[in-house]
Amino acid sequence: MQFLLIHQYAGNKGDRAVLLAMVTMLRKQFENCKIVVSTSHPELWTERDFSGTDVSFVPSAWDFKRAKGPWFKFLQSVHKYTFTILRECYLKNIRMGRLLANPKFFKALKASDIVLSVGGHHFTTILSKDLVCSINYDAAVATSYRPTVCFSQSFGPFEFTNPKNRLFTQRILNKCRLLMPREDNSRRELDAFGADGIMPTNESVITLGNVVPEFTPADERAARIGIAIYCAQRREPDEREKYIQCIADFCDHATKLGYEISFFPMEIKGTPPDDRGMIREIIQRTRDGRKVSFHDEDMTSADHIREVAKCRVFVGHKTHSTIFALATGTPLVGIAYHPKTQEFMEQFGVGQYAIDDKKLTSDILIATFDRLDANVSDVSRSLHRRAEELSARIQNDLHNAIAQTI
């Protein structure tokens, strides 16, 4: 069996962990399957990411820069118009993949038995106005030719200014065989949007807790706090200043209590949203920078998660940084830029330690941490039990989804 995994963003460590989780589950359930991954930057993947596995990478369907020949050179010159052309054809049930998709993507698509849309918060107008982006483009091409399942994703909100783009998105989602949201808010968004074929699941990265050889309860770990910030969020200069100072104030509070601080970048080094610059600014603001460090070099997803599992407590703003902590039984304060973070933590019974980032202050962050710090032993063991339970459920959900689709 051959799978094509689409919507894989290469530069974000959360999305990279999603891919590791998916490949691991598929290999376990379909031992001799072939996996092809459509990704934003195929060159960012190396042998060490999937050592010993038969995983290959192709560009996305809307990527004409990586396609050869005069036709695709022409399409690149009129790139912004190709979305409209594909949309109009799709709405009229005219298949245009051979002409309007990267040829490597199209070849992998035609060779596949099933397409899995994987990754994070893809189908939403938060990140792309009217969803005019490769998410809809690639999904339209995929659903025109092969059965497609959106597995373990967040959906919505859906706020459109162009009625045709709304209809385009609705048609794409309804052509998918299954839509498998990872939290209740997404299920409600899909219901309100008129989508069919909804089968809830949980976050796929939870299954990666097993990359840690042996669970160590948090109270038996070294006095270390891991932190993952969110720097890609659009902020006014004064908002950015307040955010940096807030995290620096928290670091000062934690180091006074005897903790060491370790920042975990969640973007690949050198990519546009690289968070290392802001991390350095935060460290410079702390009173004792000797107790504050960061992981400068990129780690594989498995190594990254194993390092999180060494922390006694974690503070996560990026979504998958909180998932890494939940999956490894690491007590955490989750800073939520979207309701999904709150919901993930509620699924694990620790919603009281989530903070809406619109309300974030150093006082609130410190107070929430202090409450958590007093309960790390019970919280850690509870998270570990819940992660094992959900991991088994997610793997069963994937098996059932594929069985229903093929």
ABEGO torsion letter per residue (X at the ends): XBBBBBGBBAABAAAAAAAAAAAAAAAAABAABBBBBBBABAAABBAAABBGBBBBBBBBAABAAABBEAAAAAAAAAAAAAAAAAAAAAAAGBBAAAAABBAAAAAAAAABABBBBBEBBABBAAABBGGBBAAAAAAAAAAAABBBBBBGBBBOBBBBABAAAAAAAAAAAAABABBBBABAAAAAAAAAAGBBGBBBBBBAAAAAAAABABBBBAAABBBBBBBBBBAABBBBAAAAAAAAAAAAAAAAAAAAAGBBBBBBBABBBGBAABAAAAAAAAAAABABAAABBBBABBBBAAAAAAAAAABABBBBABAAAAAAAAAAGBBBBBBBABAAAAAAAAAAGAAAABBBAAABBAAAAAAAAAAAAAAAAAAAAAAAAAAAAAAAAAAAAAAAAAAAAX
